[in-house]
Amino acid sequence: FFFLRYQRSMAGKRQTIQLYRNSEIGTTLVDTLDELMTTHNMPKELSYKVLEQFDASIADALATKTRVKVNGTGQLNTYRYCDGVWTFIVENATFRTDTETIQTETVKIVAVDGSRGS
């Protein structure tokens, strides 16, 4: 499951969407930065900058470098909308691309209005 938090940048001028920090690569990065800070090998301020760059880079890469289209079906269990963020809980979901099909009992989909973040 992914989670979403908003964080104001130091200048307070833009919001960074931290949507992918709870992904496998995101949690690995957070754990590594935490270990570096704990062992005093990296200042806290630098680790925050690394995380901000991760947020911006992964969002940019997913927006500009991916070309796969996915079709999905399932039974909508719950949906909510708050502050420009849609959250859907879908049960018995099936996702299809041109080359594979993935089935799962439950999936949480978080959709963010990208025009609100920058």
TORKOL-4160 file (C-alpha; in steps of 0.2 Angstrom, whole numbers, padded with zeros to 4 digits, m for minus):
118
<pt num="1" X="0000" Y="0000" Z="0000"/>
<pt num="2" X="0006" Y="0017" Z="m0004"/>
<pt num="3" X="0003" Y="0033" Z="0007"/>
<pt num="4" X="0002" Y="0051" Z="0003"/>
<pt num="5" X="0009" Y="0065" Z="0013"/>
<pt num="6" X="0011" Y="0083" Z="0008"/>
<pt num="7" X="0027" Y="0093" Z="0014"/>
<pt num="8" X="0030" Y="0111" Z="0011"/>
<pt num="9" X="0047" Y="0115" Z="0004"/>
<pt num="10" X="0059" Y="0126" Z="0014"/>
<pt num="11" X="0054" Y="0141" Z="0004"/>
<pt num="12" X="0035" Y="0136" Z="0007"/>
<pt num="13" X="0032" Y="0139" Z="m0012"/>
<pt num="14" X="0028" Y="0122" Z="m0018"/>
<pt num="15" X="0022" Y="0106" Z="m0012"/>
<pt num="16" X="0031" Y="0089" Z="m0014"/>
<pt num="17" X="0021" Y="0074" Z="m0016"/>
<pt num="18" X="0029" Y="0060" Z="m0006"/>
<pt num="19" X="0018" Y="0046" Z="m0014"/>
<pt num="20" X="0032" Y="0034" Z="m0017"/>
<pt num="21" X="0041" Y="0034" Z="m0001"/>
<pt num="22" X="0032" Y="0019" Z="0005"/>
<pt num="23" X="0036" Y="0009" Z="m0011"/>
<pt num="24" X="0050" Y="m0004" Z="m0009"/>
<pt num="25" X="0063" Y="0007" Z="m0017"/>
<pt num="26" X="0057" Y="0022" Z="m0006"/>
<pt num="27" X="0057" Y="0012" Z="0010"/>
<pt num="28" X="0075" Y="0006" Z="0006"/>
<pt num="29" X="0081" Y="0024" Z="0003"/>
<pt num="30" X="0073" Y="0030" Z="0019"/>
<pt num="31" X="0081" Y="0015" Z="0029"/>
<pt num="32" X="0098" Y="0019" Z="0021"/>
<pt num="33" X="0097" Y="0038" Z="0025"/>
<pt num="34" X="0091" Y="0034" Z="0043"/>
<pt num="35" X="0106" Y="0023" Z="0045"/>
<pt num="36" X="0118" Y="0036" Z="0038"/>
<pt num="37" X="0111" Y="0049" Z="0050"/>
<pt num="38" X="0111" Y="0038" Z="0065"/>
<pt num="39" X="0130" Y="0034" Z="0062"/>
<pt num="40" X="0133" Y="0052" Z="0059"/>
<pt num="41" X="0139" Y="0049" Z="0041"/>
<pt num="42" X="0126" Y="0061" Z="0034"/>
<pt num="43" X="0119" Y="0077" Z="0040"/>
<pt num="44" X="0100" Y="0077" Z="0043"/>
<pt num="45" X="0098" Y="0092" Z="0031"/>
<pt num="46" X="0106" Y="0082" Z="0017"/>
<pt num="47" X="0095" Y="0067" Z="0019"/>
<pt num="48" X="0080" Y="0078" Z="0018"/>
<pt num="49" X="0087" Y="0085" Z="0001"/>
<pt num="50" X="0090" Y="0068" Z="m0005"/>
<pt num="51" X="0072" Y="0063" Z="m0001"/>
<pt num="52" X="0065" Y="0078" Z="m0009"/>
<pt num="53" X="0075" Y="0074" Z="m0025"/>
<pt num="54" X="0069" Y="0056" Z="m0024"/>
<pt num="55" X="0051" Y="0063" Z="m0024"/>
<pt num="56" X="0053" Y="0074" Z="m0039"/>
<pt num="57" X="0064" Y="0062" Z="m0049"/>
<pt num="58" X="0052" Y="0047" Z="m0047"/>
<pt num="59" X="0037" Y="0057" Z="m0051"/>
<pt num="60" X="0045" Y="0064" Z="m0066"/>
<pt num="61" X="0051" Y="0047" Z="m0072"/>
<pt num="62" X="0034" Y="0039" Z="m0070"/>
<pt num="63" X="0026" Y="0054" Z="m0080"/>
<pt num="64" X="0039" Y="0054" Z="m0094"/>
<pt num="65" X="0047" Y="0038" Z="m0096"/>
<pt num="66" X="0033" Y="0025" Z="m0094"/>
<pt num="67" X="0023" Y="0020" Z="m0109"/>
<pt num="68" X="0013" Y="0004" Z="m0103"/>
<pt num="69" X="m0005" Y="0005" Z="m0103"/>
<pt num="70" X="m0015" Y="m0005" Z="m0090"/>
<pt num="71" X="m0033" Y="m0009" Z="m0090"/>
<pt num="72" X="m0041" Y="m0014" Z="m0073"/>
<pt num="73" X="m0057" Y="m0022" Z="m0067"/>
<pt num="74" X="m0063" Y="m0026" Z="m0050"/>
<pt num="75" X="m0077" Y="m0022" Z="m0037"/>
<pt num="76" X="m0075" Y="m0005" Z="m0029"/>
<pt num="77" X="m0077" Y="m0007" Z="m0010"/>
<pt num="78" X="m0073" Y="0011" Z="m0004"/>
<pt num="79" X="m0069" Y="0027" Z="m0012"/>
<pt num="80" X="m0065" Y="0045" Z="m0005"/>
<pt num="81" X="m0059" Y="0062" Z="m0011"/>
<pt num="82" X="m0050" Y="0074" Z="0000"/>
<pt num="83" X="m0038" Y="0089" Z="m0004"/>
<pt num="84" X="m0036" Y="0084" Z="m0022"/>
<pt num="85" X="m0033" Y="0065" Z="m0018"/>
<pt num="86" X="m0044" Y="0051" Z="m0023"/>
<pt num="87" X="m0042" Y="0034" Z="m0014"/>
<pt num="88" X="m0050" Y="0019" Z="m0020"/>
<pt num="89" X="m0051" Y="0001" Z="m0012"/>
<pt num="90" X="m0054" Y="m0012" Z="m0025"/>
<pt num="91" X="m0057" Y="m0030" Z="m0022"/>
<pt num="92" X="m0055" Y="m0045" Z="m0033"/>
<pt num="93" X="m0045" Y="m0034" Z="m0045"/>
<pt num="94" X="m0037" Y="m0039" Z="m0062"/>
<pt num="95" X="m0025" Y="m0028" Z="m0071"/>
<pt num="96" X="m0020" Y="m0032" Z="m0089"/>
<pt num="97" X="m0006" Y="m0025" Z="m0100"/>
<pt num="98" X="m0002" Y="m0031" Z="m0118"/>
<pt num="99" X="0010" Y="m0045" Z="m0110"/>
<pt num="100" X="0003" Y="m0050" Z="m0093"/>
<pt num="101" X="m0011" Y="m0051" Z="m0081"/>
<pt num="102" X="m0010" Y="m0048" Z="m0063"/>
<pt num="103" X="m0024" Y="m0053" Z="m0050"/>
<pt num="104" X="m0026" Y="m0048" Z="m0032"/>
<pt num="105" X="m0039" Y="m0049" Z="m0018"/>
<pt num="106" X="m0037" Y="m0031" Z="m0013"/>
<pt num="107" X="m0028" Y="m0016" Z="m0020"/>
<pt num="108" X="m0027" Y="0002" Z="m0014"/>
<pt num="109" X="m0026" Y="0015" Z="m0028"/>
<pt num="110" X="m0021" Y="0033" Z="m0024"/>
<pt num="111" X="m0024" Y="0046" Z="m0038"/>
<pt num="112" X="m0017" Y="0063" Z="m0036"/>
<pt num="113" X="m0020" Y="0079" Z="m0046"/>
<pt num="114" X="m0003" Y="0082" Z="m0052"/>
<pt num="115" X="m0007" Y="0100" Z="m0057"/>
<pt num="116" X="m0010" Y="0104" Z="m0038"/>
<pt num="117" X="0008" Y="0099" Z="m0032"/>
<pt num="118" X="0019" Y="0111" Z="m0042"/>
